[in-house]
Amino acid sequence: MRFAFIQSHKNEHTIVKMCKVLGVSTSGYYGWEKRQNQDETEKEKWNFLLEERIKFHFYDNLSTYGSPRIHERLVNQDNMMVSQKTVANRMRDLGLFATKPKKYINTTDSDHEKTVYPNVLNRNFKPEAPNRVWVTDITYIHTGEGFIYLNPVIDLFSRRVISHAIDDCMDKKLPLRALKGAVSLRNPAKGWIHHSDRGSQYCSNKYIDELKTAKATISMSRKATPYDNACVESFFASLKKEYLYKFVFHTKAEAIAAVEFYIHFYNRKRTHSTLGYATPMEYEQAYELAQNTNASRSQVSSA
């Protein structure tokens, strides 16, 4: 307290005189002042580093991360001890905000006379392994040349986009291409669940025949109930609010390139809170590693 008093009044009296009156040594005061300046310098360095790392993670992830994901990157990747509240405050001061969502319309037509299957999935969005449940849907992207349509196939275990098709027509050929690509890539075991809405594309004879050939259990959302397929709707929301809505696409080629870029980013780099802030690929790799480790232990035990 005495050193602080001397510092606050050093423009009014000499330091030597105040030290003598207060019964402290001048060397003691100068030592204290030096330590204060050092502490302030370290704090300034920390604040600068924190802001630089916040900006790095924000822009490195396409300006899609809010404070929870930025905080997770700082703690687990940069080993920085900082609270989420501090990160949120710094992001606000820096003017860094994740893009807000916009509304978009449904693209599939459920008003048809084809066979509709029951909702087997029943909002059980947490399968225990890959290739147990796949979800799919169609969304649109506007361009100066007209609309393009995207149909992804997502593994619900890791939220990974395992296959997708893009075209300027959303007839039954679009989802069929995406499905065939996914089945060829993953070859799921008999009984896996394929969940979609009840749009005419997914109820077409060729699509149903492909699912039956792949030995799938067919599941469809209830009519006018988007929450039955909430995970793929969430992917569409992320795609659009985090990336596509930042641009005006003059051509279909520009939009297709942007979608391809985001899917690559989404699978390999974008973390998910539901996956413990792992990326879809990291989550699948961790599962495979655990399975291989357990298999090795079983072999050792039986030897």
C-alpha angles and dihedrals in degrees: 000000000000093000090048090051091051091050093050093050102037091110090058102044137017116269091231092055094047092047090052094048093047094044099242132121122253090228089055091052095048090048090053092047091051092052091050091053091048092050090050091049092051091049091051091049090050093049091049092049092047093052092046092051092046090053091045095054092042096053095033087061096050094262088289101120125094123197097284093059094039089051091051091052092049093050101039102030104030097029091228119157103222136132124244089237090058091049091049091050093048092048090051091050090049092048093241113150130160111244114267118238126256127208122257135183134247115258106193124087116228094175100099140104099242123117114282121204127219124259100263093164092058093188094302092148099169112074116181097232143018121277094027097103130018124184129196144175142154129253134175135231122202121227136170088258095050135273130327122198130219126203114183127183110215128194104226093209095065100011087236120156098232096177139358142179129209126193142144090245125061100201123132092282091070100063091035091061091049092048095049090049092052095046092048091050100044107021094203121212122257115285098030113150123245111193127189139140119272095261119148092249092061093043095051117121094243093050093048091046090053091051092049091049088053088051093240129165103233118224129176134187121250115259115281092000108119092171088072086072097031097141096060090043087054090053091052091049091051093047093052105035095039099044124352097054089062091070142057108218113211094183137031089238091060092052093047091051090050093050092049090049093050094048089053089049092045095053099041108027115016112095123218124214089210088059095050090265093302124133118247092255093047090050093052092045091052090051092050091048091051091049092050091047092051091048091052091050091050091053091050092048093050094046 
